[in-house]
Amino acid sequence: MHAASVSDAVSVELLGKYQFRMPSGHGISWTSTQSASLLALLLTNEGKHISKTQLEEMLWLSVGKSVGPSSVKVAVHTLRKYLTRDFGANRTVFLIEGGARGYVLRNDGDVRVDSSEFERTWRKGSDAAWRGSRDDALAMFRHAMSTYQGDFIPGRSEAWAEEHREWLRSKAMHALEVLLGDACRLHDAADVMYYGRRMLELDPTDERAFVAMMVTHARRRELDQVKYWYELCRSRLWEKFEVPPSATTTEVFMDAVAGSQVEFESVLPM
């Protein structure tokens, strides 16, 4: 895939929704869920051949659908028809090639796929963190999370989509953990609340996020808010896992209510 500015590229949004955005800004959405799933699968594996058997398993068998002898051929034909309608017969993007090795998607033009961009910038952040380049890591993780606008093609129940969705979600949680830790280190209340809430959107039971927000409110002596987040944490953990909050979470709550000074450094890794 060639490098391009966002304004020059066809944009494919797979995170939080599924639509194409043209360089003009015009959006395109499809009603055919089968074609949408097939293209998302090919985009996620751009440049890699996927056999007919793999496509049958991923798009039909994994969700209990029957597969006919020509199901893949018909699905590819329908997808090509949609692509020709929306991008033209002489397009340089979304080119689907078929052969003995299966089907492969190639882009000779400029295409921005948000899920791929998220993974690239997340990897850069992870590499920078491994090298000890804190500022570079934080910048890349912020970029990654600005791209991550929701779950990968939400609503699709195929096993491959669910697996990729969880894979991306785990990377997003890691990026948010790093960003939340930095916000705590700087005592940046606004960022603590922002990244904490984003973590809870992905995992409603994450105690790190609850603790960080409790400490933020405790430092302001906003005890009603401390109690709110603690009670919400407790109810969610019990409802989902039938377990109480950890000793650390409860200690933060009790110290805050007792009027003791609560610091980020005592409850979160920096």
HELIX and SHEET records of a PDB file:
HELIX    1   1 VAL A    6  ASP A    8  5                                   3    
HELIX    2   2 THR A   33  THR A   44  1                                  12    
HELIX    3   3 LYS A   52  LEU A   59  1                                   8    
HELIX    4   4 LEU A   61  VAL A   63  5                                   3    
HELIX    5   5 SER A   71  PHE A   87  1                                  17    
HELIX    6   6 ASP A  114  ARG A  131  1                                  18    
HELIX    7   7 ARG A  134  THR A  147  1                                  14    
HELIX    8   8 ALA A  159  ARG A  185  1                                  27    
HELIX    9   9 ALA A  189  LEU A  202  1                                  14    
HELIX   10  10 GLU A  207  ARG A  219  1                                  13    
HELIX   11  11 LEU A  223  PHE A  241  1                                  19    
HELIX   12  12 ALA A  247  ALA A  258  1                                  12    
HELIX   13  13 PHE A  264  SER A  266  5                                   3    
SHEET    1   A 4 GLY A  27  ILE A  28  0                                        
SHEET    2   A 4 GLN A  19  ARG A  21 -1                                        
SHEET    3   A 4 VAL A  10  GLU A  13 -1                                        
SHEET    4   A 4 VAL A 111  VAL A 113  1                                        
SHEET    1   B 2 LEU A  95  GLY A  99  0                                        
SHEET    2   B 2 GLY A 102  ARG A 106 -1                                        
END                                                                             
